[in-house]
Amino acid sequence: MVLAALPAGAQSPSGRMNAEAAAFIGNLPAGLQSSQESAVRKAIAGDHSALEAVRASRNVAFEVPADVAVTDVADPPCRIYRPASAPADTLLPLLVYLHGGGWCFGSINSCAAFCVEFVRRSGMAVMAVDYPLAPGCPWPSASEACSEAVDFAFSHAAEFGFDAGRVSIGGDSAGGNLALSVALGRVMEGGKRPLESLILFYPVVKVWNDGSQSWRDYGEGFGLDGGLMDAFNEAYLAGRDPHDPLISPFCASGHLLSQLPPVLMVSADCDILRDQSVDMCLKLSEAGVDVAHRILPGTTHLFITVAGQSAAFDEAVGLAAGFVRHKK
């Protein structure tokens, strides 16, 4: 990179990411993570009132621009985005997208900004899935609902203008975990139409505290505290074995992983899940999967769904759009 070529006063993309992440971390409300952890743990014990309040605070409608067309579907509950300029009879490649939120909160509204911008840059359609949330609906509820949504996309491709030969799946954080789980489940079942690719942003691949360096370094004050992640894991697992490969994709065998489609993984640098991503990409690569992995410098968790790290968001969307274009 030749910094002298930048306009006077401009920052490099990595410099912007570092600066914005520092501001984002500095602006995190005091006690937010601990209050969210408390809400999840109360819900595990049977009192869902605090968790419902957290969900409502994060479920803010997104104003979709005129150049993106939106269709809401009731069964399965999902939202479909297409370029408004695309003729109705044009079959578009599809990304089935699964939002993050620790399997406990988040919604199709929380990932809407990504879905819209991805449609704009890729020219593809996106189907965002509104899956059931833990702890009321622990594993395998969300994974099964997401799998059914993918089946729906294939079986109704002509109706909604999807190219059934080019269906990908993706998600952020817990949504990335679900995307991998769905992809692995399709391989295990056999006879399913193949997915074209996986697009994953800082996914959970080990549903336990892995004691990694990144977990130790960034376990508090970086957008995803270790205590909150522990509560998410407990709510999602509800006593099940975290080493089941459909719960923790890192535990899948090399043979199973080898049958996955190409993977793009974009990780946050200052994130407890960073080292999980590194480990997963190494295991995928050793299994022979085509893997592209980027760690965005200085960034922290949430850059896909929470405003404040625009350079990282822009870079991540660009990487995802470029990745699917390369698959044409």
Secondary structure, DSSP 8 states (H G I E B T S, - for coil): --GGGS-TT---HHHHHHHHHHHHHHTS-TTHHHHHHHHHHHHHTT--HHHHHHHHHH-------TTEEEEEETTTTEEEEEETTS-TT--EEEEEEE--STTTS--TTTTHHHHHHHHHHH--EEEEE----TTTS-TTHHHHHHHHHHHHHHHTHHHHTEEEEEEEEEEETHHHHHHHHHHHHHHHH-S------EEEES---SSS----HHHHHSSSSSSS-HHHHHHHHHHHHTT--TTSTTTSGGGS-HHHHTTS--EEEEEEEESTTHHHHHHHHHHHHHTT--EEEEEEEEEETTTTTSTT-HHHHHHHHHHHHHHHHHT-
